[in-house]
Amino acid sequence: MRIFRGVAKAGPSDSELLAAHASGDAGAFAELLSRHYDHLWHVARRTSYTVEDAADALQEALLSVHRTAGSFRKDAAVRSWLHTIVVNACLDRIRRNRVRPTVSLSSDDAVDPRDERDYVAEREVSLLVDQALLRLPVEQRAAIVAVDMEGYSVAEAARRLGVPEGTIKSRCARARTKLASQLEYLREVGNRS
């Protein structure tokens, strides 16, 4: 039994579930996903330009995890490994979309799954931040999401994104400056409406 956020939780660890899946346990992967899906969805959504791209990138990432579970080296937490795979899948999709743009086939404006814990003001702020994030260059967005939103250290973000720490620091600094001006502009536009 292990302690998770102050509550006793029985069952295998994430590493044990991943190893069980790699060994052929049919239910282990589903259990692992039930623990981390919400986090991975939010990472994909914040890294991608559209809901469709986020969903597609997350699906590609999860297929990759499913196929390559046996290659997990246990030098990082499983959640961190999953996070990295999702971010890389999102960045790959963004690069592919630059080469061959796509048009959404959705007839309605898809929205994120509703989080009933959010209050109206919090949701408005979240939407403003999401709009501002989408205006950032991909590399700056990936750095700022990793450091400021996901809470990774500069060193860990640099390792995950495959760039030097100084690059992460400069991307975050540039992103924060752009976000501040974008958020101010979006707030002013919203107040006029």
C-alpha positions in Angstrom: 0.0 0.0 0.0 1.3 3.5 -0.8 0.4 7.0 0.4 -0.8 9.3 -2.3 -1.7 12.9 -1.4 -2.4 11.9 2.2 -4.7 9.1 1.3 -3.8 5.4 1.5 -3.9 3.9 -2.0 -3.7 0.2 -2.6 -2.4 -1.2 -5.8 0.6 -1.4 -8.1 2.8 1.7 -8.8 2.8 3.3 -12.2 6.1 1.5 -13.0 4.6 -1.8 -12.0 1.6 -1.2 -14.2 3.7 -0.3 -17.2 5.9 -3.4 -16.7 2.7 -5.5 -16.3 1.3 -4.1 -19.6 4.6 -4.8 -21.3 4.3 -8.4 -20.0 0.8 -8.8 -21.5 -1.5 -7.8 -18.6 -4.6 -6.6 -20.5 -5.9 -4.4 -17.7 -2.7 -2.7 -16.6 -2.7 -0.1 -19.4 -6.3 0.9 -18.8 -5.5 1.4 -15.1 -2.4 3.5 -15.9 -4.5 5.7 -18.3 -7.2 6.1 -15.7 -4.6 7.6 -13.4 -3.1 10.0 -15.9 -5.5 10.7 -18.7 -6.8 14.1 -17.5 -3.3 15.4 -17.0 -2.2 14.2 -20.4 -5.3 15.7 -22.1 -4.6 19.1 -20.5 -1.0 18.9 -21.6 -2.1 18.1 -25.2 -4.7 20.8 -25.2 -2.4 23.5 -24.0 0.4 22.5 -26.4 -1.8 22.2 -29.5 -3.6 24.9 -31.5 -6.9 23.1 -31.8 -9.0 20.6 -29.9 -8.8 18.2 -32.9 -5.0 18.4 -33.0 -4.8 17.8 -29.2 -7.0 14.8 -29.5 -5.1 13.4 -32.4 -1.7 14.0 -30.8 -2.9 12.4 -27.6 -4.1 9.4 -29.4 -0.8 9.1 -31.3 1.1 9.5 -28.0 -1.0 6.8 -26.3 -0.5 4.4 -29.2 3.2 5.0 -28.9 3.2 4.4 -25.2 1.2 1.2 -25.7 3.7 -0.1 -28.3 6.9 1.0 -26.5 6.1 0.3 -22.9 8.8 -2.3 -22.7 11.4 0.4 -23.5 10.7 2.4 -20.4 14.1 2.7 -18.6 12.8 3.7 -15.1 15.2 6.7 -14.9 12.2 9.0 -14.6 8.7 8.8 -13.2 6.1 7.2 -15.5 4.0 10.4 -15.4 7.0 12.4 -16.6 7.7 9.9 -19.4 4.1 10.1 -20.5 4.2 13.9 -20.4 7.2 14.0 -22.6 5.7 11.6 -25.2 2.5 13.7 -25.3 4.4 17.0 -25.8 6.6 15.5 -28.5 3.5 14.1 -30.3 1.9 17.6 -30.2 5.0 19.3 -31.5 5.3 16.7 -34.3 1.7 17.3 -35.3 2.3 21.1 -35.3 5.3 20.6 -37.6 3.3 18.3 -39.9 0.4 20.8 -40.1 2.8 23.5 -41.2 3.7 21.3 -44.2 0.2 20.2 -45.0 -2.6 22.3 -43.5 -5.9 20.6 -42.6 -9.4 21.7 -42.3 -11.7 20.6 -39.5 -14.6 18.4 -40.4 -16.4 19.2 -37.2 -19.6 21.0 -37.8 -19.7 22.5 -34.4 -17.2 24.4 -32.3 -15.8 21.7 -30.0 -14.9 22.8 -26.5 -12.8 21.3 -23.8 -14.5 18.9 -21.4 -16.3 20.9 -18.8 -14.7 21.1 -15.4 -17.5 21.6 -12.9 -15.1 22.8 -10.2 -14.4 26.0 -12.3 -16.2 29.2 -11.5 -17.1 31.6 -14.2 -14.3 34.0 -13.5 -11.7 31.3 -13.4 -13.0 29.9 -16.7 -12.8 33.4 -18.3 -9.2 33.7 -17.1 -8.4 30.2 -18.3 -9.8 31.1 -21.8 -7.8 34.3 -21.9 -4.6 32.4 -21.0 -5.3 29.7 -23.6 -5.9 32.4 -26.3 -2.6 34.1 -25.3 -0.7 30.8 -25.3 -1.9 30.0 -28.8 -0.4 33.2 -30.0 3.1 32.2 -28.8 5.6 30.4 -31.0 5.5 26.7 -30.5 8.9 26.5 -28.8 8.1 29.3 -26.3 4.7 27.7 -25.6 6.3 24.3 -24.8 8.8 25.9 -22.5 6.4 28.1 -20.6 3.8 25.2 -20.2 6.5 22.9 -18.9 8.0 25.4 -16.4 5.1 27.7 -15.3 2.1 25.4 -15.7 3.4 21.9 -15.2 5.9 23.0 -12.5 9.0 21.4 -14.0 12.4 22.9 -13.1 14.3 24.7 -15.9 16.8 21.8 -15.9 14.0 19.1 -16.2 12.2 21.1 -18.9 15.5 21.5 -20.8 16.1 17.7 -20.6 12.5 16.9 -21.7 12.5 19.3 -24.6 16.1 18.5 -25.7 17.5 22.0 -25.5 20.1 23.8 -23.2 18.8 25.3 -19.9 19.7 28.8 -21.1 17.4 28.3 -24.1 14.5 27.3 -21.8 15.2 30.4 -19.6 15.2 32.8 -22.6 12.1 31.1 -24.2 10.3 31.5 -20.9 11.3 35.1 -20.5 10.2 35.9 -24.0 7.0 34.0 -23.6 6.2 35.8 -20.3 6.7 39.2 -21.9 4.4 38.3 -24.8 1.8 36.7 -22.5 1.7 39.8 -20.4 1.0 42.1 -23.4 -1.4 39.5 -24.9 -3.4 39.1 -21.7 -3.6 42.9 -21.2 -4.9 43.3 -24.8 -7.4 40.4 -24.5 -8.7 41.7 -21.3 -9.2 45.2 -22.8 -11.0 43.7 -25.8 -13.2 41.6 -23.4 -14.1 44.6 -21.3 -15.2 46.5 -24.4 -17.6 43.7 -25.4 
